[in-house]
Amino acid sequence: MQLSPIAERFVVHWGEMGSSWGVNRTVAQIHALLFFHGRPLHAEELAETLGVARSNVSTSLKELINWQLIRTTHVLGDRRDYFETSSDVWELFRTVVRERKLREFDPTTRMLRELVAQPGFGAETPDAQDRVRETLKLMDALGSWADEMLRLSPSTLEKVLRLGASVQRFVRSDNGRNEAAP
């Protein structure tokens, strides 16, 4: 498949951003290609289009399946596996947030909770204890907030995001004049 200049720019940029987010570039590019085209593609087509090894595509597809960002599907008369992703950006956003929370955020919160509960924690300096407790408090608050946001429908989540931006502008203003943000 030959990519249009627009599709190529989207896929290449998404791959670059994936690297910034700690995701393998090929993983991000495969997801971008599936999302952009909005139709199932088979592994050979992905490898050929992106100019990457078939083994790299296989590994990347497994990672995307583990993240629940793509699913396997089939085409009548074709024995190959095809792969597709949701075309709903809100569903994708919620999946990424949920998976990152489960894989990265929740283990850190558990570790902080375990540190505070250890008998030797009281032997640490009061400043260190305070920093760990404040970090745990922040992580708990953010975790609760994320759980609540994940329960919202996409339309309600979009409204909350817009409302949050309005509240921020209101809080930063002083009698109609904007103050410098901290």
Stockholm file with secondary structure:
# STOCKHOLM 1.0

chainA/1-182         MQLSPIAERFVVHWGEMGSSWGVNRTVAQIHALLFFHGRPLHAEELAETLGVARSNVSTSLKELINWQLIRTTHVLGDRRDYFETSSDVWELFRTVVRERKLREFDPTTRMLRELVAQPGFGAETPDAQDRVRETLKLMDALGSWADEMLRLSPSTLEKVLRLGASVQRFVRSDNGRNEAAP
#=GR chainA/1-182 SS CCCCHHHHHHHHHHHHHHHHTTCCHHHHHHHHHHHHHCSCEEHHHHHHHHTCCHHHHHHHHHHHHHTTSEEEEEETTEEEEEEEECSCHHHHHHHHHHHHIIIIIHHHHHHHHHHHHSGGGGGSCHHHHHHHHHHHHHHHHHHHHHHHHHHSCHHHHHHHHHHHHHHHHHHHEETTEECCCC
#=GC SS_cons         CCCCHHHHHHHHHHHHHHHHTTCCHHHHHHHHHHHHHCSCEEHHHHHHHHTCCHHHHHHHHHHHHHTTSEEEEEETTEEEEEEEECSCHHHHHHHHHHHHIIIIIHHHHHHHHHHHHSGGGGGSCHHHHHHHHHHHHHHHHHHHHHHHHHHSCHHHHHHHHHHHHHHHHHHHEETTEECCCC
//
